[in-house]
Amino acid sequence: MAKKEKEKTYSAILKVNDKEYKSQGETLLECLENLKPVFPIKTKGLLLVKKGELSGERVFTVWQVKHLIKIPIFRQIWAKKFEILLR
């Protein structure tokens, strides 16, 4: 019997430096870890997160976008905040 492929329930789009970076994952943290924008980051970022029909968005400053990409604890904090928002 073949294993069923797990459905990727979360999707994220990060708009920064006039480009879009997309990712999907089973958890929101995994989804945020898969985002790999190109440095240097020089503009504010808009993060759109979707879970099924629910969606949320947040504008990040340049400093926050850099930390979202570089620092794991920052990703965990924002993953938790978006989880609360998507309930």
GIRAUR-V462896 format. One record per backbone hydrogen bond with DSSP energy under -0.5 kcal/mol. NH is the residue of the N-H (numbers start at 0). CO is the residue of the C=O. If there is no record, write none. Layout:
nh->{NH NH}
co->{CO CO}
This chain:
nh->{8 9 10 11 12 13 14 14 15 15 18 20 22 24 30 31 32 33 34 41 44 45 46 46 47 47 48 49 50 51 53 55 57 59 64 65 66 67 68 69 70 71 74 75 76 77 78 79 80 81 82 83 84 85 86}
co->{6 24 49 22 47 20 12 45 13 18 15 13 11 9 26 27 28 29 31 39 59 14 44 57 12 45 55 10 53 8 50 48 46 44 60 61 62 63 64 65 66 69 70 71 72 73 74 75 76 77 78 79 80 81 83}
